[in-house]
Amino acid sequence: MPKAAQASLFDDALAPTPAPASRAEPGYSAKDIEVLEGLEPVRKRPGMYIGGVDERALHHLFAEVLDNSMDEAVAGHAKVIEVSLDADGALTVRDDGRGMPVDAHAKFPDKSALEVIMTILHSGGKFSGKAYETSGGLHGVGVSVVNALSERLDVTAWKDGFEWRQTYSRGKPQTRLEKIAPTRKHGTSLTFLPDATIFGADAAFRPSRLYRMARSKAYLFRGVEIRWKCAPERILDQTPAEAVFHFPGGLADFLAETINGSQTVTPEPFAGRIERKGEAGAVEWAVAWTPAGFGEADAFMRSYCNTVPTPEGGTHEAGLRAVLTRGLKAYAELTGEKRGTIITADDIVAQAGALISVFVRNPEFQGQTKERLSSIDAQRLVEGALRDPFDHWLAAQPKAASALLAFVVDRAEERLKRRKDKEVARASATRKLRLPGKLADCSGQAADGTELFIVEGDSAGGSAKQARDRRTQAILPLRGKILNVASATADKTGGNKELSDLMLALGVAGGSRFREEDLRYERIIIMTDADVDGAHIASLLITFFYRTMPELIRNGRLYLALPPLYRLTHGGKSAYARDDAHKEELLTTTFKGKKPDIGRFKGLGEMMPAQLKETTMDPRTRTLARVSLPREEEPVEALVETLMGRKPELRFRFIQENAEFAAADVDV
């Protein structure tokens, strides 16, 4: 849609509401209020509970069920967990724990406790801490969400001397809880088939991913045995049809397999396990350093809380980094190595493979999918538990400790040398660019703390130059929309002046020659107008960075600025709105029935420098959106090819399939 037509569409949306006609108009009353009951909210908005409906979310269902069995194992009630992928795509998780309770629930006397757990959100045995000292489930929503999002689900419990069974479909019981037959077994078995109407007709579990998830759980709790089985019809790669996972060495075994015989700086890794009695806390860790790298696993830190992976890290990782840094610095001081003062945590983990697993009461995560641990107690636990063991580990093997110290000091000196070289390169690169009116570089010499704002047009560039902090913020205006690298040839991409200027300003080369240490800025911020054209330019730039230097995105260097679309003023009060929804929120909360003047920014160039600084550029008041990549990048590549590639028919099909969402946005 042309920019002028787009502006007209939104201007119409902001026009005053006409006076009611004399005839009856459709109203807004109690009958328009929808109340979602039971598990209906999960089916309406699955993304709120499992983070989406993509492949990662699909496999999160398995994680929720497996976590329940692992909680039984960690609590000492289960020793064996069986995972099997059936020929029809259904997945079964079975354990020999205590068995899901089947007696009547006091609050819901017409339902068994099993049915309450399966059909009511926020129900379970992990709130009081009586049934489980530590657990991966926190909110009591895991297995009920799996039930809601499954086309069918069968649960069997061996409890109180009998076998019990109940069947569900899309969260609703299809049978009553049946008492099948006497038995001496105990435990729970849950078989479920994800709902194709939620995840798509082609959605299916990947055996290789299930296999890795099950194996990693066995490493995380050395007392459990996990048995894997996959129907031959489901195997698409080299994943074994059957396997048994049992690792008495825990994370030390995990690390040994991961580094796979690579040469290490110290003969033995720093590894161990400590359980804090009376605090319901335990820590297990394993760390190794290698001069040559671990290949694909080079420089990794993987963390877990109550056997749940935390790919975004958190407080337990911060505790490990702090212990290693303080301990090695103290050892340097003890041995008279004065260069130890330059060591940072990044120098220590730069070529390390580290695993850290904690078990704590009532952990706090960011989000239902538990990707980042935020419990301060976890950091205290790790630091308190590992401080003395690391000091003793260093003191017990002085030759190995000295080798590690020398290795880390070398990394620190390399870092400082790169920084110095970069400071020299900044001055020479600025002279070599010779882009008067384009790159307005910052005065800071080191890359740390600096930012490059890529802005849309010279007008916006002029406002940004006046609004910036000259010490740390550089401005590079672009002339309109850049080349779409996803559909352009390599020759055309290489010969594009706008992209060449951008690469020169960044100080890096693309593709396999990209080196993060060559970046002349710590952060790259795309700052475009808050409209459709601005979003298009931002998409083109993100595509360029993804295709040319994906490591820049993986390492959290690329951001989107979020400039406002509206300014609302009334009396001496003013506020800025990011979009229409935010504007309506401000009208309700900030202005409360008053009628403020509403101005719409047609572009960043229309904003006064002071306004641009306050809303978009000042680190104290702005909001940035970091561009990130999921752990599994195949869907990203497919999406980029669909939306930005050379085949217009793929874009046309995507628009057709997602037209309802665009219509919903316009209606709002």
C-alpha positions, 0 to 999 in steps of 0.5 A: 500500500502506498505510504500516502494511502496508508496514512489516510487509512489511519487518519480516518481511524482517528476521525471524531466519532459521528453522532448516533443516528436516530435509528437503533445501532448495534450496542455493546452490552453484557451479552458481548462479554465472553467468559472462558471456562476450564481449559478454553483459555489455553486453546484460545491463546496457546502462546500465553502458555507454551510460547507459540504453536511452532515446533519449539512449542510442540516439543515443550509439551513433551518437556512439561510431561517429562518434567513431572516424571523427573520431579518424582525421580528427584523426590526419590519416588521414581527410578525408571522413566520410559519415553516412547514415540508411537507409529501414529505420532502419539508420545508416551511418558511412563514412570514408576513413581507414586502414581497420580492421586485418584481419590476424591478431591475435597474442593471438587467432590464430584471429581477425582484428584486426577481429573482435577489435575488434568482439567483445572489450571493451577492445580497440582502438588507443587505449591505447598512444598509438601509433596515435592521439595524441589520441582520443575513445575511451578504454576500447576498448568503444565499437564493441564495445558498438554491435555488442552492442546491434545487431540487425545490423551490417555492417562493411566495411574497405578495407585492404591493397589489398582490400575486406573484409567481415563481418556480425554480429548482437547481437554475434556473427559471422554470417560469417567475414571475407571478402576481397571484391575488389581495390581502391585505396580505403581506409577503414571503413564500419559499418552498424548497426540498433539491437536493438529487444529492447533499446531497444524496438519503437518506438525509432528514430534522430531525423534532426534529432538525428543532423544536429545531432551530425554538424554539430557534429563538423565544427565541432570539427575544421576539417580534416574534411568530413562528408557527411549523407544521409537517406532521404526515408521517415525525414524527419519535420521540416525536416531536409535530406535531404542536406548537406555540413559543412565549416567552415574557421573551426572554432569561430569559425564555430560561434559566428557561426552560434549567435549569429546576428547578435546585437549584441555588446559587442566588434566581434570575438569572442575566438577562436583555436586553439593547438597545443602541440608536443610535449605532444600538446595543442591548444585552440580557443576562441570567446567573445562577449558580447551586451547583449541575449542570444542568444535560445534560446542565451542565456548558454551555455558548450559544451565538448568534449574530443577532439571529444566533447561534455562537457555537464556541463563540467569542467576545461577549462571551469574553465580558460577561466573562470579565464583570462577572470576573471584577464585582465579583472581585470588589465586593470581594474587596468592601466587604473585601474578600481577596481571591477574587484575585484568581478568574478567568473567568473559576472559574465563568463559571465553574458551570454556565448556560449562554446565551448571544445574541447581535444585531450589525451592520455589524458583522464579523464572521469566515466562511460563516456558522457564527460559531464564532463572531470576531467583536471587537465592539461586545465585547465593546458593551457587556462590556459597556452594562453589567458593571453597571447592574452587579454591581447594581445586586450584590449591590441590593442583598448583601446576594445573592451576598455574596453567589455567591462570596463564591461559586466562591471562593470555585471553585477557591480554588478547582482549585488551590488544584487540580493544587498542587495535580497534581504537586505532582502527576507529580513527583511521576508518573514520578518515577512510569513510569520508562520508560528510553528511552521512556517518556522524561518528561518536568521539569515544575511542573504545567500542564498549558502550558505543551505539550506531543508529541506522536511521531512515533518510537525511531528515531523520538523520539531522534530528538524530545528530542533534539528539544524540550523546556525541560521546557514545552515539553515532548516526548513519542515515540511509537513503530510503529502502536498502537492497533486499539481499535475500533476493539479490545476486552476490554481485549486486549485493557486493556492489551496493553503495549503501550496504558497502558504506554500512559495512565500512562504518561497522568495521567488519567483513561479511560471511565467513570473514566476519569477526565480532571483535572487529565491530566498532560499536557495541550495539547496532540500533535500527531506528526507522519511522513508526509506520509501514514504510519504516517497518519495511526498511527495518525488515530489509536491514534485519534480513541483511544482518541475518544473511551477512553476519548472523553472529551479530544477532546471536550475540545480542548486538542488534536492536530496534528503536521504538519511536512513538507514533503519537503525542498526547498533550493536555494542559501541562501534561504530555505523553507518547504512544507507540501505536493505536492500542497504546494511545487508547490505553493512555487516554484511559489511564493517563488522561482519564476522560479528558480530551487531549490534543493528539498529534501523529508523527509522520516520521522521525524527521518531524520530531524535535531533537529533544523529543527524539532524545527523550522518547527514543535515544536516551538510555534512561528513558527509551525502550529497545527491542533486541533482535534474537534468533531461536535455538532452532534456526530452520524455521527462521531461514524458511520464513526469510525465504518466504517473505524476502526471497525470490519467489513471489508465490510464497509471499502470496500464499503467506498473505492468503494464509495470514490475511485474517490477522491483518484484518483483525489489526485493521479492525482494531 
